[in-house]
């Protein structure tokens, strides 16, 4: 359903903007701009599923981003050890907040609300409020921009691989159902189902391969931040579907007391979840400062609201127990598409925030009414 909403939003804004919204340039910018929020939203989905919340993700990202940039610019570090140092700090911060929640029972809302303020201050203290430039050319590519894409050929090759994987998954599913004597969908229906994502992939790659920066001789291709976001989404989807850790998270969200009674190590899983959050925050910080070519103490300001909104709009229940990685991807794209569409229409920033806030409320209201209706039906 969220996919249909995204398509409808795109079509409406494209008409209102006289075709600018679906132009390759705008689609390229939307893809890049959504990547940072999308990366963090994939793991925040799991945090919410486990009946927790993290209001500090933007502040921690700012703190870690400034730290990495400072180590590179002031300390003269190479970007790899600087990023590893940032990763270690992010995991330590997330584990600290996770321990207060898991071990002492302090509500994550309170812990991370304090973290929102504390780590925003820490971001200021690291560089004394000064902007830290990032000059490493290879590092800057991780943020997209002028040289931050993979080009036309590799983009089409990647698209071909994705299409083959989608077809193989469909074939393997049909074969497994046949082996276990489970009725299959008609072949035409499965072909139609797999055709939808195939068309989306090919259309997206075609748009990215069409966009060309005026000062360059060749089109851009898929931006590197989008590849990073896609890789993160695939890895987390695998964790959710194929690992004990992923199953534990959903079991905890469904009923924490019952999960503990059946032997699920709730405290350890919670700590691991917050550690995973630290890893994803670091990746988002790297992409963000690489895109801005600098680390600033304002990095990530307000991002926690967009991340939580992306998760909720994507179908994650604030009560815990249900949510999906794909939903967070669609939610992030819906948020950014609305913001980008209003920007093209020259809507003031105040009105944009009002609209985005109401969209979030509408998503929560829909979720509450839907669950109430399905619960009543049951």
CORRA-V621052 format. One record per pair of residues at least 6 apart in sequence whose ideal C-beta (glycine too) atoms are under 6 Angstrom apart, sorted by the first residue. I is the first residue (numbers start at 1). J is the second residue. D is the distance in Angstrom with one decimal. If there is no record, write none. Layout:
i	j	d
I	J	D
I	J	D
This chain:
i	j	d
2	330	4.1
6	330	5.9
6	333	5.7
6	334	5.4
9	337	5.2
13	21	4.2
13	341	3.3
14	21	4.1
14	22	4.5
16	345	6.0
17	344	4.5
20	344	5.4
21	341	5.7
24	207	4.8
24	210	4.1
24	211	3.8
25	211	5.4
27	207	4.7
28	211	4.4
30	336	5.5
30	340	5.2
31	223	5.9
31	226	4.9
32	144	4.5
32	223	5.0
32	225	5.6
33	336	5.7
34	332	5.1
34	333	5.7
34	336	4.2
35	225	3.7
35	226	5.7
35	229	4.4
36	284	4.9
36	287	5.5
36	288	5.0
37	306	5.0
37	307	5.7
37	310	5.9
37	332	5.1
38	229	4.8
38	332	4.0
39	229	5.3
39	232	5.3
39	280	5.9
39	283	5.7
39	284	4.5
40	57	5.5
40	280	5.8
40	284	4.9
40	307	4.9
41	307	4.9
41	310	4.1
41	311	5.4
41	328	4.2
41	332	5.2
42	232	5.6
42	233	5.4
42	236	4.9
42	325	5.3
42	328	5.2
43	276	5.8
43	277	5.1
43	280	4.4
44	307	5.0
44	311	5.1
45	311	4.8
45	316	5.1
45	323	4.5
45	328	4.6
46	249	5.4
47	54	5.5
48	311	5.7
48	316	5.1
49	249	5.8
49	253	4.4
49	320	5.8
49	323	4.5
50	249	5.0
50	252	5.0
50	253	5.0
50	273	6.0
51	253	5.3
51	320	3.5
52	108	4.1
53	108	5.3
53	109	5.3
54	112	4.7
55	112	4.4
55	113	5.2
55	116	4.9
55	304	5.1
56	112	4.2
56	115	3.3
56	116	4.6
56	119	5.9
57	281	5.9
57	304	5.0
57	307	5.8
58	300	3.7
58	303	3.5
58	304	4.5
59	116	5.0
59	119	4.0
59	120	4.2
60	93	5.6
60	119	5.0
60	281	5.4
61	281	5.1
61	284	5.6
61	285	4.7
61	300	3.9
62	123	4.1
62	299	4.0
62	300	4.1
63	119	4.5
63	122	4.7
63	123	4.3
64	86	4.6
64	89	6.0
64	90	4.8
64	282	5.7
64	285	4.5
65	285	3.8
65	288	5.8
65	289	4.6
65	295	4.8
65	299	4.7
66	123	4.9
66	126	4.8
66	127	5.3
66	295	4.3
66	297	5.9
67	86	5.3
67	126	5.3
68	82	4.9
68	83	5.7
68	86	4.1
69	132	3.8
69	134	5.4
69	289	5.2
69	295	2.7
70	126	5.6
70	127	4.9
70	132	4.9
71	77	4.4
71	82	4.0
72	79	5.8
72	82	4.9
73	132	4.6
73	133	5.6
79	136	5.1
79	139	4.2
83	286	5.7
86	282	5.4
87	282	4.5
90	278	4.0
90	281	5.1
90	282	4.5
91	275	5.3
91	278	4.0
94	274	4.4
94	275	5.9
94	277	5.0
94	278	3.4
95	275	5.6
97	111	5.0
97	112	6.0
97	115	5.6
98	270	5.8
98	271	4.9
98	274	2.9
100	106	4.6
100	111	4.8
101	108	4.6
101	111	5.7
102	267	4.3
102	270	3.9
102	271	5.5
123	297	4.4
124	297	4.3
129	297	5.6
131	294	5.1
131	296	4.9
132	295	4.4
133	294	5.1
134	289	5.7
134	293	5.2
134	294	5.7
139	290	5.5
140	290	5.3
140	293	5.9
141	147	5.3
141	148	4.6
141	224	5.9
142	224	5.8
142	287	5.9
142	290	4.2
143	287	5.6
143	290	3.0
143	291	3.0
144	223	4.2
144	224	5.9
144	225	4.8
144	291	5.7
148	223	5.9
148	224	4.9
149	220	4.2
149	221	4.6
149	223	5.0
150	221	4.9
150	222	5.5
151	221	4.3
152	209	4.7
152	219	5.4
152	221	5.2
155	205	5.2
155	209	5.5
155	221	3.9
155	222	4.6
159	201	5.6
159	202	6.0
159	205	4.3
162	201	5.2
163	198	5.3
166	194	5.5
166	197	5.7
170	190	5.5
170	194	4.6
174	184	5.3
177	184	5.1
208	221	5.6
208	222	5.0
209	219	5.1
209	221	5.7
211	220	5.2
212	219	4.5
225	287	5.0
233	325	5.4
233	329	5.8
236	325	5.1
237	325	4.6
239	246	4.7
240	246	4.0
248	264	5.1
248	269	4.8
251	259	4.6
251	264	5.8
252	259	4.7
252	266	5.8
253	320	3.7
253	321	4.0
254	321	4.2
259	266	5.9
260	266	5.0
289	295	4.7
306	335	5.9
309	335	5.8
309	360	4.4
310	328	5.7
310	331	3.9
310	332	4.0
310	335	5.4
311	328	5.3
312	363	5.3
312	364	5.9
313	331	3.9
313	334	5.6
313	363	4.3
314	327	3.1
314	328	4.6
314	330	5.3
314	331	3.0
315	327	4.1
316	323	3.3
339	352	6.0
342	352	4.9
